[in-house]
Amino acid sequence: MSSIPNYDLYGEAPQPVWHESLHVESISQRSGAHNWEIAPHRHDGQLQILYLQQGAGEVLLESQWVAAQAPCVIYIPAQMVHGFHWAGQVDGHVVTALQPPLESAAAVLSPALLPQLQKPWVIPLPHWETGGDPLLPLCLALHQEYHERAREHVACSMSLLLALVIHIFRCAAEADHPAPPQGRRSQQVRAFRELVEAHFRRHRPVHDYADELGVTMATLGRLCQEQLGMTPMAVINARLVLEAKRELAHSRQSVKAIAHDLGFSDVGYFSRFFRKHTRLSPSEFRSQGAG
């Protein structure tokens, strides 16, 4: 797979505005328009939750196809390559939301939730009796907040989203259902991304990561291209950009302080790096997010 598209929403170009943090629609609305087939793609900063109520199909999670049968929930974290092959018409709800604000809320209110937010899940659900479904009212409330945009809708939506995620992982715990297994190549890429998570502020060269993983740089490059559609350096840079966005959106630190915290010795270089990857200066990004 030579190039994996990066979307805010499937088929739509990414937009740089940080505060547009939520999208809610029916699964059939977008999948039906694409003949029930969604090609592999990824979302740099957004997670997706699909509550499949009717139908069945397969979901691609990096390099592995996993069966999905209604009723179930499919949780896809930010930056994960995914796609869908539905076996005919399906229905349910899909929520697309920025992951960093949810992680920030979870870090304060439910730290144990953080590891679960960073890996994919396909969670089978019971056939609830009428009125016993804890997920549907939250999906409908999120849909209402998204479409009506009432006062303080962002704060309300974030509260509903956190509640939805908590209920989803409660369902996973009750079903004793683990995250989908990963193949060997997927495990190697996941190990690389875990190392990036631990060391991205240090700006380590790619060969350091390859050495620590016990593979050649060529092998690491091939794995990342096959699994993620990105070079190893692009993975590292994407993580730096994501953290910069988090800090600019959710902290009051100066741009200079944020640059230093991310391992940039020169704020000018940080600004050029950020503009290259977002088409905005750090100050422009921050002002849009506050608008």
C-alpha positions in Angstrom: 0.0 0.0 0.0 2.0 3.0 -1.3 -0.1 5.8 0.1 -2.9 5.7 2.7 -5.2 8.8 2.5 -5.5 10.9 5.6 -9.0 12.4 6.2 -11.0 14.3 8.8 -14.0 12.4 7.4 -13.8 9.7 4.8 -13.7 11.4 1.3 -13.2 14.9 2.7 -9.9 16.8 2.9 -8.5 17.5 6.4 -9.4 20.8 7.9 -7.0 22.6 10.3 -9.6 24.1 12.7 -9.0 22.5 16.1 -12.3 23.4 17.7 -14.5 21.5 15.1 -14.2 18.5 17.4 -17.2 16.3 16.7 -19.1 14.8 13.8 -22.1 12.4 14.2 -24.0 10.7 11.4 -25.6 7.3 10.6 -23.3 4.6 9.3 -25.4 4.2 6.2 -25.1 7.9 5.3 -21.5 7.7 4.3 -21.0 3.9 3.7 -24.1 3.7 1.5 -22.9 6.6 -0.6 -19.7 4.6 -1.2 -21.5 1.3 -2.1 -20.8 -0.1 1.4 -17.1 -0.1 0.9 -14.7 2.3 2.7 -11.1 2.1 1.4 -8.2 2.1 3.9 -7.5 5.5 5.3 -6.6 7.2 8.6 -7.4 10.2 10.8 -4.4 11.9 12.3 -6.0 13.3 15.5 -9.5 11.8 15.5 -11.0 8.6 16.9 -14.1 6.9 15.5 -16.8 5.0 17.3 -19.2 2.9 15.2 -22.3 1.5 17.0 -23.4 -1.2 14.5 -27.1 -1.9 15.1 -28.0 -3.8 12.0 -25.9 -5.8 9.5 -22.4 -7.3 9.3 -19.1 -6.9 7.6 -15.4 -6.7 8.2 -13.2 -3.8 9.5 -9.6 -3.4 8.6 -7.4 -2.5 11.6 -3.9 -1.7 10.3 -3.2 -5.0 8.4 -5.9 -7.3 9.8 -9.5 -7.8 8.8 -11.8 -8.4 11.8 -15.4 -9.6 11.6 -18.1 -7.3 12.9 -21.7 -8.5 13.5 -24.5 -6.3 14.9 -25.0 -5.5 17.6 -21.4 -4.4 18.3 -19.2 -1.4 18.8 -16.1 -0.7 16.7 -13.6 1.7 18.4 -10.8 3.0 16.2 -8.1 5.3 17.8 -6.5 8.2 16.0 -3.7 7.4 13.4 -4.8 3.8 12.9 -5.3 2.7 9.3 -8.8 1.3 8.9 -11.4 0.5 6.3 -14.7 -1.3 6.0 -16.3 -3.9 3.8 -19.9 -4.2 4.7 -21.9 -7.3 3.6 -24.7 -5.2 2.1 -26.8 -2.6 3.9 -25.9 -1.8 7.5 -27.2 0.8 10.0 -26.1 2.4 13.2 -24.3 5.5 14.4 -20.8 6.7 13.8 -19.1 9.3 16.0 -15.9 11.0 14.9 -14.2 13.1 17.5 -10.8 14.6 18.4 -8.9 12.2 20.6 -6.6 14.6 22.5 -9.5 16.5 24.4 -11.0 13.1 25.4 -7.6 12.0 26.6 -7.2 15.2 28.6 -10.6 14.7 30.3 -9.8 11.0 30.9 -6.4 11.9 32.4 -8.1 14.0 35.1 -11.3 11.9 35.7 -10.4 8.4 34.7 -6.7 7.7 34.2 -7.3 3.9 33.9 -9.2 4.7 30.7 -6.1 6.1 28.8 -4.5 2.8 27.7 -7.9 1.6 26.3 -8.3 4.8 24.3 -5.1 4.0 22.4 -5.9 0.6 20.9 -8.7 -0.7 18.6 -11.7 -2.7 19.8 -14.5 -4.7 18.2 -16.9 -5.3 21.1 -19.9 -7.6 20.7 -23.0 -6.4 22.5 -26.0 -8.2 24.0 -29.4 -7.9 22.5 -30.8 -5.5 25.0 -34.5 -5.3 25.7 -36.4 -2.1 24.9 -35.1 0.7 27.2 -32.1 -1.3 28.4 -29.6 -0.1 25.9 -27.1 2.3 27.6 -25.4 3.4 24.4 -28.2 4.5 22.2 -29.4 7.4 24.3 -25.8 8.8 24.4 -25.5 8.4 20.6 -28.8 10.2 20.1 -27.8 13.0 22.5 -24.5 13.4 20.7 -26.3 13.6 17.4 -28.6 16.3 18.8 -25.7 18.3 20.2 -23.8 18.1 16.9 -26.7 19.2 14.7 -28.4 21.8 17.0 -25.2 23.4 18.2 -26.8 24.8 21.4 -25.0 26.9 23.9 -21.8 25.3 25.3 -22.4 22.3 22.9 -18.6 21.5 22.8 -18.5 21.0 26.6 -21.7 19.1 26.6 -20.6 16.9 23.7 -17.3 16.1 25.5 -19.2 15.0 28.6 -21.5 12.8 26.6 -18.5 11.3 24.6 -16.6 10.4 27.8 -19.8 8.8 29.2 -20.2 6.8 25.9 -16.6 5.6 26.0 -16.9 4.5 29.6 -20.1 2.5 28.9 -18.4 0.9 25.8 -15.5 -0.3 27.9 -17.8 -1.5 30.6 -19.5 -3.6 28.0 -16.0 -5.0 26.9 -15.2 -5.8 30.5 -18.5 -7.5 31.1 -18.0 -9.6 27.9 -14.4 -10.2 28.9 -13.6 -9.3 25.3 -9.9 -8.5 24.5 -8.8 -6.1 21.8 -8.4 -7.8 18.4 -5.1 -9.8 18.1 -2.3 -8.3 16.1 -0.1 -10.1 13.6 3.7 -10.1 13.9 4.2 -7.1 11.6 1.4 -5.2 13.3 3.1 -5.9 16.7 6.4 -4.6 15.4 4.8 -1.4 14.2 3.0 -1.0 17.5 6.3 -1.5 19.4 7.8 1.2 17.2 4.9 3.6 17.9 5.2 2.9 21.7 8.9 3.8 21.5 8.0 7.0 19.6 5.4 7.8 22.3 8.2 7.4 24.9 10.9 9.4 23.1 9.4 11.7 20.5 10.5 14.8 22.5 14.1 13.7 22.2 14.2 13.8 18.4 16.0 10.5 18.2 17.2 9.5 14.7 15.3 6.6 13.0 18.3 4.3 13.3 18.1 4.5 17.1 14.5 3.1 16.9 15.5 0.4 14.4 18.4 -0.7 16.7 16.2 -0.9 19.7 13.6 -3.0 17.8 16.4 -5.2 16.5 15.6 -4.6 12.8 17.3 -2.7 10.0 16.3 0.7 8.9 15.1 -0.7 5.6 12.9 -3.2 7.4 11.4 -0.6 9.7 10.7 1.6 6.7 9.0 -1.2 4.9 6.9 -2.1 7.9 5.7 1.4 8.4 4.9 1.9 4.7 3.0 -1.4 4.6 1.1 -0.9 7.8 0.7 2.8 8.1 1.4 4.2 4.6 4.0 6.5 6.2 7.8 6.6 6.6 9.2 6.1 10.2 10.2 9.8 10.2 6.6 10.8 9.2 5.3 8.8 12.2 7.7 10.7 14.5 6.8 14.0 13.0 3.0 13.3 13.2 3.4 12.6 16.9 5.3 15.8 17.5 2.6 17.8 15.6 -0.2 16.1 17.5 1.4 17.0 20.8 2.0 20.6 19.6 -1.7 20.8 18.8 -2.6 19.6 22.2 -0.4 22.1 24.0 -1.5 25.0 21.8 -5.2 24.2 22.2 -5.3 23.2 25.9 -2.5 25.1 27.7 -1.6 28.7 28.2 2.1 28.2 27.7 3.9 30.5 25.3 4.8 29.2 21.8 8.5 29.4 22.9 7.8 27.3 26.0 5.9 24.7 24.0 8.7 24.5 21.5 11.2 23.9 24.2 9.0 21.3 25.9 8.9 19.4 22.5 12.7 19.4 22.2 13.1 22.3 19.7 16.0 24.6 20.7 14.9 27.3 18.3 11.3 28.6 18.3 11.7 29.8 14.7 12.5 26.3 13.6 9.5 24.9 15.6 7.2 27.5 13.9 8.5 26.5 10.4 8.1 22.8 11.3 4.5 23.3 12.5 3.5 25.4 9.4 5.0 22.8 7.1 2.7 20.1 8.6 -0.5 22.2 9.3 -0.2 25.1 6.9 -0.7 27.4 9.9 1.7 29.1 12.3 1.4 28.0 15.9 -0.2 31.4 16.7 -2.7 31.1 13.9 -3.6 27.6 15.0 -4.1 28.7 18.5 -6.3 31.7 17.5 -8.5 29.4 15.3 -8.9 27.0 18.1 -10.0 29.8 20.4 -12.4 31.3 17.9 
